[in-house]
């Protein structure tokens, strides 16, 4: 009988620990959702659903345990996506219109700066220098807008694929800026 009571007590203790551990994760909340809620509240141009969807899509951001790890992974994601946009610009640069080709060259130059500043932001963040990381991310956003502005100033339509990519990229950078402010 005593062995049955000891087994029951052990099982009860394990169940309590399991429930408590689960309770802690409920109290802790979901890092991505909580962070995106704060970002959307501080910057109305970043939609919470886009933020959550974007961060849950990437394994490294999904695995982040705290805001510092989430920020680090997001800045790395910004670097990766900058290279993707740069690749799209290169692909489109064979456009038959010389004015479009010239504008795409300006975009390519801008995205060279974007990639360099994104790398600088990541390096700064890894050195726990959030202020410099933010300055670099703001430069990333400004350089990315330079590409879009080159099309507008030339009276040209941005290629739909590039327009979608740069719009999502700008949202991601805004998220990175907000996150480094939270870290």
C-alpha positions in Angstrom: 0.0 0.0 0.0 2.8 2.4 0.9 4.5 1.7 -2.5 1.2 2.6 -4.3 0.9 5.8 -2.3 4.5 6.7 -3.1 3.9 6.0 -6.8 0.7 8.1 -6.7 2.6 10.9 -4.9 5.4 10.8 -7.4 3.0 10.8 -10.3 1.1 13.8 -8.7 4.4 15.6 -8.2 5.3 15.0 -11.9 1.9 16.2 -13.1 2.2 19.3 -10.9 5.7 20.1 -12.3 4.4 19.6 -15.8 1.4 21.9 -15.3 3.6 24.5 -13.6 6.1 24.4 -16.4 3.3 24.7 -19.0 1.9 27.5 -16.9 5.2 29.4 -17.0 5.2 29.2 -20.8 1.7 30.5 -20.9 2.6 33.4 -18.5 5.8 34.0 -20.5 3.8 34.3 -23.7 4.8 33.8 -27.2 8.0 35.9 -27.9 7.2 36.5 -31.5 3.5 37.5 -31.0 4.4 39.7 -28.0 7.2 41.4 -29.8 5.1 42.0 -33.0 2.3 43.4 -30.9 4.7 45.9 -29.4 6.2 46.7 -32.8 2.8 47.3 -34.4 1.8 49.5 -31.5 4.9 51.6 -31.8 5.0 51.8 -35.7 1.6 51.6 -37.4 3.3 51.0 -40.8 4.3 47.5 -39.6 1.3 45.2 -39.4 1.2 42.7 -36.6 0.1 39.8 -38.8 2.9 40.5 -41.3 5.4 40.6 -38.5 4.2 37.4 -36.9 4.0 35.6 -40.2 7.5 36.7 -41.3 9.2 35.8 -38.0 7.4 32.4 -37.6 8.4 31.5 -41.2 12.2 31.6 -40.4 13.6 28.8 -38.2 16.2 31.0 -36.5 13.7 33.6 -35.4 11.2 30.9 -34.4 13.8 29.3 -32.2 14.8 32.6 -30.5 14.5 32.4 -26.7 14.6 36.1 -25.9 14.5 39.5 -27.5 18.2 39.7 -28.0 18.3 36.4 -29.9 15.2 37.4 -31.9 16.8 40.7 -32.8 20.1 39.0 -33.8 18.2 36.5 -36.0 16.1 39.3 -37.6 19.1 41.4 -38.5 20.7 38.3 -40.1 17.4 37.8 -42.0 17.6 41.4 -43.1 21.1 40.7 -44.5 19.9 37.6 -46.3 16.8 39.4 -47.8 19.0 42.3 -48.9 21.0 39.9 -51.0 17.8 38.4 -52.4 16.6 41.9 -53.5 20.0 42.6 -55.0 19.8 39.3 -56.9 16.4 40.3 -58.3 17.8 43.7 -59.4 20.6 41.9 -61.2 18.1 39.6 -62.9 15.9 42.5 -64.0 18.9 44.6 -65.2 18.7 43.1 -68.7 15.6 45.2 -69.4 15.4 46.4 -72.9 14.7 50.1 -71.9 17.9 51.9 -71.2 16.2 54.2 -68.7 15.0 51.2 -66.7 18.5 49.6 -66.9 20.1 52.9 -65.6 17.6 53.0 -62.8 18.3 49.4 -61.9 22.0 50.2 -61.8 21.2 53.0 -59.3 19.2 50.4 -57.3 22.1 48.0 -57.5 24.4 50.7 -56.1 21.9 51.4 -53.4 21.6 47.8 -52.4 25.4 47.4 -52.3 25.1 50.0 -49.5 22.1 48.2 -48.0 24.1 44.9 -47.8 27.1 46.7 -46.3 25.0 48.5 -43.7 23.0 45.4 -42.8 26.3 43.6 -42.2 27.5 46.6 -40.0 24.3 46.5 -38.1 24.7 42.8 -37.4 28.3 43.2 -36.3 27.4 46.1 -34.0 24.5 44.2 -32.5 26.7 41.2 -31.8 29.1 43.6 -30.0 26.1 44.7 -27.9 26.1 48.1 -29.5 22.4 48.5 -30.2 22.7 52.3 -30.8 25.1 51.8 -33.8 23.0 48.8 -35.0 20.0 51.1 -35.1 21.9 53.8 -37.0 23.0 51.2 -39.5 19.5 49.8 -39.9 18.1 53.3 -40.4 20.7 53.7 -43.2 19.6 50.3 -44.7 16.0 51.6 -44.8 17.0 54.9 -46.4 19.2 53.2 -49.0 16.4 50.8 -49.8 14.0 53.8 -50.4 16.6 55.3 -52.7 16.0 52.5 -55.1 12.2 53.0 -55.1 12.6 56.8 -55.4 14.9 56.4 -58.4 12.0 54.7 -60.2 9.5 57.4 -59.1 11.8 60.2 -60.1 12.3 58.7 -63.5 8.6 58.3 -64.0 9.0 54.6 -64.2 7.0 51.7 -62.9 8.8 49.4 -60.5 8.7 45.8 -61.7 6.0 44.1 -59.7 8.3 41.4 -58.3 10.8 44.0 -57.2 8.0 46.2 -55.7 6.7 43.4 -53.6 10.2 42.4 -52.5 11.2 45.9 -51.5 8.0 46.5 -49.7 8.4 43.4 -47.6 12.1 44.2 -47.1 11.2 47.7 -45.7 8.7 46.1 -43.3 11.4 43.7 -42.1 13.9 46.5 -41.6 11.4 48.5 -39.6 10.8 45.4 -37.4 14.6 45.1 -36.9 14.9 48.7 -35.8 12.0 48.3 -33.3 13.5 45.1 -32.0 17.0 46.5 -31.4 15.3 49.3 -29.5 13.7 46.7 -27.3 16.8 44.6 -26.8 
